[in-house]
Amino acid sequence: MTLAAMEAGQEARVVGVPTNTESSQRLRDLGIISGEQVKLLKKAPLGDPIEIRIMNYDLCLRRSEAESILVELV
């Protein structure tokens, strides 16, 4: 499942992060790495952007970025 497919309030563990995109290094710098736990806080009315909590801080991501991040629910 992707991060974008999660519903508000769900928690998951990151299992896959893209490595061949322009934003992949930025995502890793923000703490989105395999094994980290993430919670989807909310989505904007049209689904873009989304707000997540990772490593004890809140982060907004574009839907296109969230669709490339693979997670498993915990």
N, C-alpha and C positions, 0 to 999 in steps of 0.2 A: 504494500500500500504506500501511497505517497503522502507527504506532509500536507499537501493541499486537499487530500481526500478526508482528512480527519474532521471530526466535529468538535465544536467548542467544549472544553472541559476534559477531553480525552488526553491521556498521557501515552507516550510511546518512546521507544529507543531508536536512535538513528542507526541504520544498518548499511546505508549506502549513500555516498556523496559523489556528485560528478567530479571527474578529474580533468576533463578535456574542454571545459567551457571557460569563457572569459571571467566569470564570477566565481569559479571554484576556489581560487585562492582567497578571495574575500570572504566566502562562506566559512572556510576553515579558520581564518583569522577571527571571525566572530564567534567561534566555538562550536560550529556545526561539524562535528567529527563523529566517526563511528563509535558507538558505545555510549554517547551522551544521551541523557534523558531529556525529553522535551514535552511541554504541555501547550496545547493550542488554547489560547485565551479567548480570542474572538476573531471573527472575519468581518470585513467591511460589508455593507449591504449588497454590493454587487460581487462580493467574493475576492476583491483585490484592493488593498493588501490584506495580509493576515498578521495577527500578533501572536507571538509565541513567547514562552518563558524557557530559557535554557541557561544553565550555569548561574542561576540566581539573578538574572536580569531579563528584562522584556525587550523583544526585538521584533520589528516589523519587516516582513519580507514580501516581495512581489509574488503573485500567484505563480508566475512562470518559473521563478526560482524554487518555490515550494514543490512544484510538480516534479522537479528533478531530484528531490531528496527522498530516499526510500526509508521507511520506518516500519517497526513492528509494535503493535499495541502491547502495553504492559498492564 
